[in-house]
Amino acid sequence: MKNMLLLSGSKYKDTDYLVHALPWFETFLKDYKGKKMAFVPYAGIVRSYEEYEQSVQQALDRFDVEVVSVHRGKKHRDIIEQADVIAVGGGNTFCLLKQMYEHDLIDTIRAKVNAGTPYTGWSAGSNVAGNSIMTTNDMPITFPPSFNALNLFPHQINPHFISGKIAGHNGESREERLTEFLIVNPDAYVYALPEGTALRIQGEQATVLGNTEILRFSKDMQLTKLAVNSTFQY
């Protein structure tokens, strides 16, 4: 059964790294003490893979999982293939997906997660779990060979969703950007995850976690509000 925890981001308000999500990880990782977690650090541009790995190790230390970055393997996919849990960190989604293709991780991750290996991601790591990265918030600072992502969650995810505009800002709001996407892709569904929220996916069901509802947009920006602790078929 598919088993995923997809976070909007690694922080909420003034909390430290992943602290707001620790109760969710406690449930998610309760059967994996002493097991190996493969970590994909490719989205982290401003810090080294070693530094990113260490941050995740420290954040999840209480759960007694062995966090190993994929760059430690002679072939990066070797670490994925050996892992009991897969985690994909946030940062730049375009860099993340490009290197996932370059290191042949796409099919390997997809096969393992579809076979039941737990998957967790935050920000860009959640975005790539969806159908494509076309609803990321990031600048395309590099070019992946395709926008097609893992398609473990067969819809679009928009992490860090913020409604409306800052006063004096004349660029498009997030709703306006998603309107453009749905005009061009009218059959798509976009799940907008505000800060501090997550989707807990088990099999073909998803449960809303966090302090506020998650929004689902469809053709013509039709809005469905998904309440905290509600469960839905996706």
N, C-alpha and C positions, 0 to 999 in steps of 0.2 A: 504494500500500500504506500502510495506517495506520502512523504512526510517532510513538510517544509515550514520554515519560519522566515517570513519576508518582512524586514523592518524598513520603515521610511528612511531612517537615518541612524547614526551611531550615538547621537546625543539628543536630549530633550531639555529645552530651556537651559539651565545652568548646570546640568548634571555632568559628571565625568564620563569618560569613554565607555559606552555600552551599559552604564549603570542602570538606566531606566528600564533596560530590557532583561536584567538579571533574573527577575521572577519568571519570565517567559523561558529563558534559557534553562532554568532549573527544571522545569517540566520537560522541555525539549530534549535535554541531555541526561535525564535521570537514569536511563538504561545504558549509558555509554561511559561510565567511569572506567578509567584505565584504557580507554580506546583511543584510536588515532584520528585526529581531525586534520584533513588536508585544507590548507588555507591558500586562496588565490589572491595575491597582493597587487596584481597588475594595474589596478586603478589608482594606486597611490603614487602620484607623480613627484611630490615635494619631499618625500622621505624614501630611504632605501628599503628594499624588501626585508632586510634584517630588522630594521627599526619597526616596520609595520607588523612583522611577525611577532616581535616582542610585545607590542601594544596589545595584540589580541591574546597572546599567552597570559599577560598580566591581568587582563580584563576577565578572562574565563578560568583563571587559576583555581578558583574554589570548586570547580566542577570536575577536577581530576581528569581532564582530557589532554592528550599530547598533541599540541598544535604544531604542525610542521608545514612551512611554506613550500609550495610546489617547486620553487626555484632550487630547493635542496636536492632534487632528483636529477640524475644524469639526463633523463627525459622527464619533463615536468609531469607528463601524464602518468608516469610510474607512481608518483605520490598519490594521485587521484585513485588509481587502480588499487592501491594498498589500503586506502582510507576506509574508516568506519563511518565517518561524518565528513561532509564537505561544507566549507564556509568560503564566501566570496565577499571581499571588503569593498567599501565605497571609495569614491574618487572620481576620476574621469572615465565615463562609460565608453567612450570611443577607444581610448587606450586599452581598457579592459577587454573589450570584445576583440580588438585587433590581435592582441597577444593570445587570447583564448583560441582563436583560429590558427595563429602561427605555431602554437605548441600542441595543436591537435587535441584540445580539451573538450570541444563542443560535444562530439559524439560520445566521448568517454563519460563525461558528467551526465549527459542525458540518459544514457543506458543505465548507469548506476542508480540514479535517482528514481527512474521509472521502475527499477527492480527493488526499491525500498530503502536505499541509502539516504539518510537524512541530509537535507540541504538547508543552509541558512545563508542569508545575504542581507546587506544593508545598503541603502542608497543605490549606487551603481550595481551592487551585487543583487539587489532585488530587481532592478530594471532588466538585467540580462536574463533573469528567470522567466520573463514574459515572452510574448511572441516575437517582439522586435524591440530595438532601442529607439524607435522613432518618437517616443514621448519622454526621452530623457531631457533634463534641463541643461545639459553640459554643452560646451563649445566643441565642435569637431576639430580638435587640435591635431588629429591624425586620422588615417583612413582605414577602417576595417574593410575586408573584402566584401562584406555584406552587412546590412542592418539586421538580418535575421539572427535571433538569439536562441536561447535554449528551448523555448516553447514548453517549459515544464508547467507553467501557468499560461493557458492558451489565449491570453488577452494582453492588453497593454497596461503597464504600470507607470504611474507618474509619482515618483517619490518627492518628499519635501513640498507637498502641495500647499500653496498659500493663495487664498482667495482675495480678489480685488487688487487695487493699486495703491502704492505709496503716494501720498500727496505730492504733487509736482512732477511725478514720473509720467512721461509721455510715451513710453514704449508699451508694448502689448502686455496685458495681464495674463496670468496662467490660463484663465478661462478662454481668453481670446486666442491663445496659442492652440489650445485643445479644440476650439471651434474650427480653426484652420485644418487641423489634423483630421477631424471627423467629416469635414466637407470633402476632403480628398480620399478618405477611407471610411465611407459611410456605414460599412458593415462591422466596424470595429467596436469594441468596448474598452473604455479607459477607466482603470481603477486608480483614483487619486488618493494618495496616502498623506494626510497632514502629518506634521511633526509629532512624534510620540505615539504613532500608531503602527500596527503590523497586521499581517495576515498569517494566521496559523492554518496550514493546509494539511488535511489528512484524507487521503483518498481523493474523492471528487467533491469534497466539502471544504469550505473555508470559513474560519471564525475570525471576527473582527476583534483585535486587541488594542488597548490604549485608553486614552482619556476623552476621545472624541470620535465621532462617526467617520467612516470612510465614504467617499463619494464615487458613484459609478456613472460615467457619462456615455451616452450612445448617440445614434444619429440625431442631428438637429439639436445636440446638446441636451437631450432628454436626461434628466437627473433622477437618480435613485439614491437615497440616503441609507447607508447600511450601519445600523446602530452597534455600539460597543457590546460585545458578547453575543451578538447575533451570528447565526450560522446560515450559510447559503450554499446551494449547488452552483458550481461554475461551469 
